[in-house]
């Protein structure tokens, strides 16, 4: 059995559920943090050389048919010595400067990141990949616009403009003290 290897890939994240509490996986019947990372052909060659070709996925109706890796980390793991459940730490997410990622800035599809992970060969062709950390390089906010802006040719354009004006902050009220005369006639 070979020793574990640590490597890094760069790609676009999809369906990243790595911030905050883990999400429920109905197939595993357990909570987990998870994401997919789209990789390029050069990375596929590199990973194939490291013996993890079986971990590279490709679906014609997902990520435009591009290759990707799926990572997940269970909320709990079994302690080898005691057999009891031990809570895993969340996946370590850093910004481009190496500082902890702001958990309020959710990661949208297409976010570019470096993903550091461990390749653990178990023998008999079995191999595991385990995420170590993620570094966000180009953040795409989760959510984005659900609709494009209404343009002037749309019959509801005037209503949209009125709603936008109503939502805009009003002009500040001038300080009344400045406008008062200092002299008060009696």
C-alpha positions in Angstrom: 0.0 0.0 0.0 1.3 3.4 -1.0 1.6 6.4 1.3 -1.0 9.2 1.2 -0.3 12.0 -1.2 -1.4 15.7 -0.9 -2.1 17.6 -4.1 -4.0 20.7 -5.2 -6.3 21.3 -8.1 -7.7 24.6 -9.4 -11.2 24.8 -10.9 -14.7 26.2 -10.7 -16.9 25.2 -7.7 -20.5 24.0 -8.2 -23.2 23.4 -5.6 -20.8 24.3 -2.8 -22.4 23.6 0.6 -19.3 24.2 2.7 -20.2 27.2 4.9 -22.0 27.0 8.2 -23.7 23.8 9.3 -23.5 20.7 7.2 -26.5 19.7 5.0 -28.5 16.5 5.2 -27.7 13.8 2.6 -30.7 11.5 2.3 -28.7 8.7 0.6 -26.1 8.6 3.4 -28.7 9.5 6.1 -26.1 11.9 7.6 -25.1 15.5 7.5 -22.1 16.6 5.4 -20.3 19.5 3.8 -19.9 19.0 0.0 -19.0 20.6 -3.4 -18.0 19.7 -6.9 -14.9 21.2 -8.6 -14.8 21.4 -12.4 -11.3 20.6 -13.7 -9.5 21.0 -17.1 -7.9 18.3 -19.3 -4.4 19.0 -18.1 -5.6 18.4 -14.5 -7.3 15.2 -15.6 -3.9 13.9 -17.0 -2.1 14.9 -13.8 -4.7 13.2 -11.5 -4.7 10.1 -13.7 -0.9 9.9 -13.2 -1.6 10.0 -9.4 -3.9 7.0 -9.7 -7.3 8.6 -9.1 -8.8 8.3 -12.6 -11.8 6.5 -11.1 -12.6 9.6 -8.9 -12.9 11.9 -12.0 -16.6 12.2 -13.1 -18.2 13.4 -16.2 -21.9 13.8 -17.1 -23.1 15.1 -20.4 -25.9 17.1 -18.6 -23.8 18.6 -15.8 -21.1 21.3 -16.0 -21.4 21.3 -19.9 -20.0 17.8 -19.9 -16.7 18.9 -18.4 -14.8 16.6 -15.9 -15.1 17.2 -12.2 -14.3 15.8 -8.8 -16.8 15.5 -6.0 -15.8 16.2 -2.4 -17.7 15.6 0.8 -16.9 15.5 4.5 -19.2 13.9 6.9 -20.2 15.8 10.0 -19.2 12.8 12.2 -16.6 10.0 11.8 -15.9 6.9 13.9 -13.0 7.1 16.2 -10.6 4.2 15.3 -9.8 3.5 19.0 -13.1 3.9 20.7 -15.7 3.4 17.9 -17.5 6.5 19.1 -18.7 9.3 16.9 -16.4 12.3 16.7 -17.5 15.6 15.1 -15.3 16.6 12.1 -14.3 20.2 11.8 -15.9 22.1 8.9 -13.8 22.3 5.7 -11.2 25.0 6.0 -12.0 27.9 3.6 -9.6 30.8 3.1 -9.6 33.9 0.9 -6.9 34.6 -1.7 -4.7 36.2 1.1 -5.0 33.1 3.3 -7.4 34.7 5.8 -10.5 32.8 7.0 -13.4 33.2 4.5 -16.4 35.3 5.6 -19.1 32.8 6.1 -21.8 35.3 5.1 -20.4 35.4 1.6 -22.0 32.3 0.1 -20.2 30.6 -2.8 -22.0 30.6 -6.1 -21.5 28.2 -9.0 -18.4 29.3 -11.0 -16.4 30.5 -8.0 -12.8 29.7 -8.9 -10.8 28.0 -6.1 -7.8 25.9 -5.3 -8.7 22.7 -3.6 -6.1 20.9 -1.5 -6.8 17.3 -0.9 -5.3 14.0 0.3 -5.2 10.9 -1.9 -5.3 7.8 0.4 -4.7 4.4 -1.3 -6.1 1.6 0.7 -5.0 -1.3 -1.5 -6.9 -3.7 -3.8 -7.6 -0.7 -6.1 -9.5 1.2 -3.4 -8.6 4.8 -3.0 -10.1 7.8 -1.1 -9.8 11.5 -1.7 -10.3 13.8 1.3 -10.5 17.6 1.1 -8.0 19.5 3.3 -8.8 23.1 2.5 -10.1 25.4 -0.1 -8.7 28.8 -1.2 -11.2 31.2 -2.9 -9.5 33.0 -5.9 -12.5 34.5 -7.7 -15.7 34.7 -5.8 -19.1 34.4 -7.6 -21.8 35.4 -5.1 -24.6 32.8 -4.6 -28.0 33.8 -5.7 -27.4 36.6 -8.2 -30.2 38.1 -10.2 -33.3 36.0 -10.8 -34.6 38.4 -13.6 -33.0 40.8 -16.0 -33.8 44.5 -15.5 -37.0 45.7 -17.3 -36.1 47.9 -20.2 -38.0 51.0 -21.7 -39.9 48.9 -24.2 -41.6 46.9 -21.5 -45.2 48.1 -20.6 -44.2 47.9 -16.9 -41.1 50.0 -17.2 -42.8 53.1 -15.6 -44.0 51.0 -12.7 -40.4 49.6 -12.2 -39.0 53.2 -12.3 -41.5 54.3 -9.7 -40.7 51.4 -7.5 -37.0 52.0 -7.8 -37.5 55.7 -6.9 -39.6 54.8 -3.9 -37.0 52.3 -2.7 -34.1 54.9 -3.0 -33.0 56.7 0.1 -34.5 60.1 0.4 -32.5 63.3 0.6 -31.2 64.0 4.1 -33.2 66.5 6.0 -31.1 69.6 6.7 -30.2 70.3 10.3 -32.9 72.6 11.6 -30.5 74.3 14.0 -28.5 75.7 11.1 -31.6 77.4 9.6 -32.8 79.0 12.8 -31.9 82.5 13.7 -29.7 82.9 16.6 -31.7 85.8 17.8 -35.1 85.1 19.1 -37.4 88.2 19.2 -39.5 88.7 22.4 
